[in-house]
Amino acid sequence: MHAPGLTNILLILLVVLVFFGGRGKLSGIMTDLAQGIKGFKKGLQDEDVKTDEAKRVEEAKTIDATVVNKETTNS
């Protein structure tokens, strides 16, 4: 067997720092990731609601009217 190289040792140290670094860095990373996912899902739901509201607004702008011919009203 050969001894681990410098890059292997640095990689192991990085993993140890992430898992056991001060003040629960791993839990902080996971919390940020979860909040990002929740925000993304909420953004997708908000987009669907906005498109439904836009359809209702377009329908609300419809005007019903009857056309009156001037020749018939002047007689």
N, C-alpha and C positions, 0 to 999 in steps of 0.2 A: 504494500500500500504506500501511497505517497502522501505527503503532508498537504493540507488544504492551502490553496494559494491566497494571495492578498485579497482578490475580489470575493472569494468565498467567505473569508473572515469578515469583510466589510458588510456583506449581505446578511450574515448571521447576526452581526451587531445591530444592523438596522431593524431586523425582525424583532430582536430582543427589546430594543428601544420602543418600538411601536406597541408591543404587548405589555411591557412592564415599565414603561416610562412614567414619570411623575404625573400625579393627578388624573389618572385614568384616561390617558390619551385615546386608547382604543374605544372606550365607551363614548367619548366625545365625538370621535370620527363616526361611529355608528349612529349616534343621535343626529348629527348633521346629515348623514345619508338618508335616514328615515324622514327627516323634515323635508329634504329635497324631493323625495318620492311623493310624499303627501301633497306638497305644493304643486308638483307636476300633475297629479291626478285631479286636484281641485281646479287647476287651470283648464284642464280638458273638460270638466263638468261645466265650468263657467262659460266656456266657448259654446257649448251646446245650448245653454239657456239663452245666451245672447242671440243666437240665430233664430230660436223660437220667438223671441220678443220682436226681432226685426220683421218676421213674417206677419205677426199680429199688427205691427205698425203700418206695414204696407197695406194690409187689408182694411185698416181703419181709415186710410186716406181715400178710399173709394167714395165717389160722390154719385148719388142717384139723382137724376134730374129729367125733366121732360122738355123736349124742344118745342118751342112755340114759333110758328111761322108768322112773320109780321103782316103778311097779306090777309091772313084770317082774322087777326085781332083788329085791324083797321076797318073792317067792313061794317 
